[in-house]
Structure formats: C-alpha cells, structure tokens
C-alpha cells in the first residue's frame, strides 16, 4: 500500500474519532450543568484543558463561558481541533483516497461534514444536546459503514490503529482533567458533587452503564481501574492498545509477541506494561503523573508510525553507480540536457 494512502486512511479515522470525543465532552458537561447544585461556568475551562490549547483560547475568547467554549470547540473554523475543522480535514483525507474507500464511506463523511456546517452556532444550550447526539451517531455510523463495506486489508487496519490511538489518548485526557482540575476543592472529595462529576466522566466515555454492571459504588480508584485497565470495555486504554497492536501485526505479518520495526517495539512495550499493571501501582505513582507519562508514550507511538510508514525519505544516490553522460548515445544525451 502507498504510504500516502495509508496516511490518509489513518488520519481520516483519527479525525472522526476526535470529533466524537469532543462531542462527548461537551454533551456530558451540558448534562452536568443540569445535575450540579453549584454554578457551573467554572466547569467549562477543563474542556479546553483536555485539548491542551488553553493559551490559544484565552488569546481569542478570554473568559470561559459555555457559549465561547462551545463555539471554540465546535464551530471555530480557524481552530484546527474544532469539530468543524476536524471534519473538514477528515473529508479532505477521504477525498484523496476515494478510489480506495467505499462510496458509502465517502457519502457518510460528506453528509457528516455538511450536517455540522449547516448547524446554527447560535442555538440555545438546551437545544445543543440533540446536535451533539447527532454528531456521536454520525461518527458511529461512519465506523460501522467502514467495517461493513471496506475490505479488511492493510488500509482498514491503518484506519483502526488511527481510531484506537486517538481514543486511548482522549480517554486518558478526560480522566486526567477530572482528577487534576475539575474538582473545586479537596473538601469536596467524596461528596455528592464529587460523585456527580465522576458519573459525568463515565457518561462522556459511554462507560456509565458498563461500569455499573461491574461496580455498585463510584470511587475514583474503581473508575480509573475500569477506564485504564479493563481488557473488555472498548473505550478503555488497555483495550485500545491491545486492539491497535493486533491490527499493527496484521499489517506487518510479524507474530504477536515479537517485533521487527520501531512501531511494533514501542506499541508492544506499552501494551505489555498495561497487561501487568495494577490500579494500586497507578495510584501510588499518582494518577496525574501516570496519565501524563502515558500520553507522552502514545505520542511516541504516533511519531513512530509516521516515521516508519508515512514519511517520505529521500533516496540516497550512489555516485559510483552513475553512468557518465559521455558514454550514453547522442539521442539520450540530448534528452537529458
């Protein structure tokens, strides 16, 4: 497969997954406003912290109000990680590989982009829930169409890796923001407000019902264990890494448990560390410190993927293999000149 094609399919899926996660964060926060007894303007800043673009937001919008945060994360055409900008990039990647993906995939990403483009950014907060539900549904629909209509070859596996690496990164970020920023004060730990916020976090990862089937009480340690180390929940970090590694080895043909290139080594080492990790070790390290290190490792995986599979390296020409122009025919010399 051409590196250009693999790169486009990889980023097409990363962008669609990123759009879905942004919609999850905002929608969960809108629900949190309805449930919480406190004034909630303070709860919009962590959504920007998830992106790592606090400085950019403050330069352009100033204070962290609901309207400004939603505009920035959803409809801002100049912000590269807004829902609209990500869908624009996803659509351009899909356009560049239309001969590789199915026509149904192209039609869905195009309809998805047009739906967001046509949405009115001036809607009242109460009317936005339906919009973000539509965004999440459109993302699920794209993933389902891709699974059902695209041959599960190298291109499909590159798309899976992109989606899963993005999902693992966003799960770690929303968990980090809740633990490190969102809670107003230490005195609120264990209170009703604390539990409501952890419930909101679980809902933002579509994990609330599945968590409740496993645990009766909501505690920070149990939530961290579920979202980081559960091997069966499809949005947990460990599940994402296991599935991404399986797709990687389908591409390379290298047996699981071995490695042949830097991507296999980096991803395999990270996945194996998660297999033998306990939540007690995570908490002893410090949840914020652990998640910060994990995000750096996920970034390294992304860098290795680019350098190994997508980067166009210059071809080194060996002087000793050149044919002197004087030895070529007169017609060839004329063409070269």
N, C-alpha and C positions, 0 to 999 in steps of 0.2 A: 504494500500500500504506500502511496506517495505520502511524504511527511506533511505536505500541505493539506491533504485530505484528512489525515489523522488529526492534525492540529485543529482543523475547523470543526470536526465532529466532537472532539474533546471539549472545546470551548463552547460550542453550541449547548451542550448538556450542562456545563458548569454555569453558564449564564441563566438558563431556565431554572436550575436548582436554586441559584442565588435569588432570583425573582420570587420564587415560592417562599423562601425563608424570610425575606424582607416582609412579605405579606403576612406571614405567621407572626412575626414580632409585633407589627403594628396592630393587627387584629386582636392579639392577646392583650395588648396594652389598652385598647379601647374597652375590652370586656373588664379589665382590671379597674378602670375608672368607675364602672357601674357597681362593682362589688366592694370597693375600698371605702372606709369611712373618712379617710384623710383627703386633703386637697392633692390632686394628682398631677399638676403641672411639673412637679419635681421628677415625676417618673418618665418623662419624655427624654431627658438627657441620656439615660443608659442606652436607648435605642441608637443614638448616634455613636456612643462609645463602642457598640458592637462593631461598627464599621471601621473604627479607628480614624474617623475624619472629623473629630471634634473641632479642630482648629479651622478647617475649611468651612464648617457650618457657621461657626461664630463670626468669621470674617464676612459671610454673606447675609446671614439672617439675624445674628445677635442672640436674643433670648430664646429659650427652649419652650415654646408653646406648642400645643398639639397641632395647630394649623401649619406652623412653619416646619415642624419636624416631618409631618406627613407630606407636605409639598416637596421638601428636600429629598426624602427617601423614595417618593413615588413618581412625581411628575417633573422633577428638575432635569431639563434637557442638557444642562452643562455639567451635571454631576455624573461621573462615569458609572457609579454603582447604584443609581436610582433604578426603580423598576422599569421606567420607560427607556432609559439608556441601555440597560442590560438586554431588554428585549430587542432594541434596535441592533445591538451587536450580535445577538443570537440569530436574528433574521438575516443579517449580512453573512454570517458564517454558513447558515443554511443555504443561502443563495449561491455561495461559492461551490457547494458540493451537491447541487440539485440532481446531478446525474448519478450520485451515489446513494443518497437517501431516498425514501419512498415519496411519492407525490402526496400521500396523506400526511406525512410529517411536514412537508413544506406548507400545505394548506392550513394545518393546525397552527404552526408558528406564525404564519402570516395573519390568520384570524385573531390569534392571541395579541399580536402587536397592534392590530387595528382596534381591538376592543379597548386596550389601555389608552391608545392615542385618542380615541373618541370620548373617553371618560371625562367628566367635568371635574376639575380640581377644586371647584368652589362648593362642592356638596357639603352639607352639614355633617358633623361627626357621626350622628346617629344613622345616616344613610350610607356610610362607608363600609359597614360590616358586610353588606351584600356584595359590594365591589371586591373586597379582599377575598371573600369566599369564592367569587368567580375567578380571581387570579389563581388561587390554590387549585381549584378544579381544573383550570386550563393547563396548569403545569402537570397535574396528574394525568390528564388526557394525553398530553404530548408524550409522556413517558410510556403510557400504555400503548399508544399508536406505534411508537418506535419498537417496543418489544414485539408487537403483533405483526408488523409489516416490513421490518428490516431484517435481512439475513443476519444471523448471529455470528458474524465473522469478525475480523480484526477491527473494522470500523465500529461495529456495535460495542465491542469490548472497550475500545478507547472512550466511547461515549459513557459507558458505565463507570469507568475509572474517574472521568471528569465529574460526573454526578456525585459519586460516593466520596471523593476527596473534598468536594465543596460542602457536602452535607456534614461530614465529620468536623470540618473547620467551623461551620456555623453552630453546630451543637455545642462545641467547646466554648465558643464566644458567648452565647446566651447564658450558659451555665456560669461562666466566669463573671459576667456582668451582674447577675443576680447576687452572687456570693460576695463580690468585692465592692459593688457600687450601690445596688438598688436599695438595700435595707437602710432606712434613715438613721438608726442608731443601734448600739449594742443592746440597749434596754428592750428593744422590740423583738429580740430573738425569742422564739417560742410562743409569741403572741398570735392573736387571730390575724393581724396584718401580715406577720411572717408567713403563716400557713397559706393565706390567700395569694401571696406573691409566689410561693413555691408551686401552688396549683396553677397559677398563670403560666409559669415557666413550663410545666409539664404540658399544658394545653398548647403552648407555642410550638412544641415538638410533636404534637399529636400523640402524646405519651400518657395522658392522664388516665384513660380507661385501662390501658395495658398495665400501667403501674399499679392501679387499684386491684387488679386481679392477682398481683404478686404481694402487695403490702397493704395493711389496714391503716397504718399511720403514715403521715407525710413528715419525714425528717430530712434535713439536709444530707446526712450520710447515706440514707437509703435512696434518695433521688439521684445523688452523684453516682452511686453504685449502678443504678439502673441505666442512666444516660451515658455512662462511660464504659462500663464493663459487661453489660448484658450481651450475650452472644446471639440472641434470637430476635431482639427487637430491631427492626430495620433502620431506625434512626439513631441507634446508639453508636458511639465512636468505634467500639470494638467490632461490631457487626460490619460497619462500613469498611474498616481496614481489612477484615477477613475477605469480604466480597471483592474489594478492589484488587487484592493480591491474587485471588483466583482468576479474575479477568486478565490481569497482567501476565500470568503464566499461560493462559490460553493464547495470548498474542505471541509470546516468545517461544513457547513449546518446551520451556525448561521445567523439569519436575518440581512440584511443590516441596519446599524444604531445602532447595538448592538455589544458587543464584549465579548469573552469568554476566550481568551488567549492573551499573550503579543503581538503577531504579529498583531492580529486584532486591538488591542488598539493603538499600535504605528502607524500602517499604516492608520487607520481610523482617528486618530487625525491629522496626516499630511495632509491627503486628505481634511478633513473638514476645516482646516486652509486655504488651497488653494481656496476652494469654496467661502470664504468670504473676500479674499484678493483683493486689487486693485493695479494697477501698480503704482499709486501715492505713496502708502504706501511702495512699494518696493524701489522706487527711494528715498524716504525720509530716509529710513533705510540705503541706499547705496547699489547699485546693487551687488558689490563685497561681501559686508558683508552678504547680504541676501543669495546669492548663496553659500557662504561658509557654512553658517548655514544649508542650505538645503542639501548640500552634506553630512554633518555630520548626519542629520536626516535619509537620505537614507542609510547611513552606519549602523545606528542603526536598521533600518528595516531588512537589510541583516543579522545582528548579531542575531536578534530575530528569524528570520526564521531558521537559523542554530540551535540555542539553543532549539527551540520549536519542530522542525520537523525532523532534521537530526542528531543531536548529539546523541551518544550512551552513555547513563548514566548508571553507574554501578548499579547493583541490590543489594539493601541492604538486607543482610541475617539476619534473626531474630534468635538469639540463642535459644530462648525458643521453637521454632518450630523444632529444630533439634531432630532427633531420635538417642539416644545413640547407638553406634555400638554394644554394648553388647546385645541389645535386638533384633538385626537382626539375621536372620538364618545364619548358618555357611557358606552356599554357597555364600550368599550376602556379608558376611564379607570378604571372600576370594577374590571376585571380586573387592571390594572397596580397598583392600590392594594391 
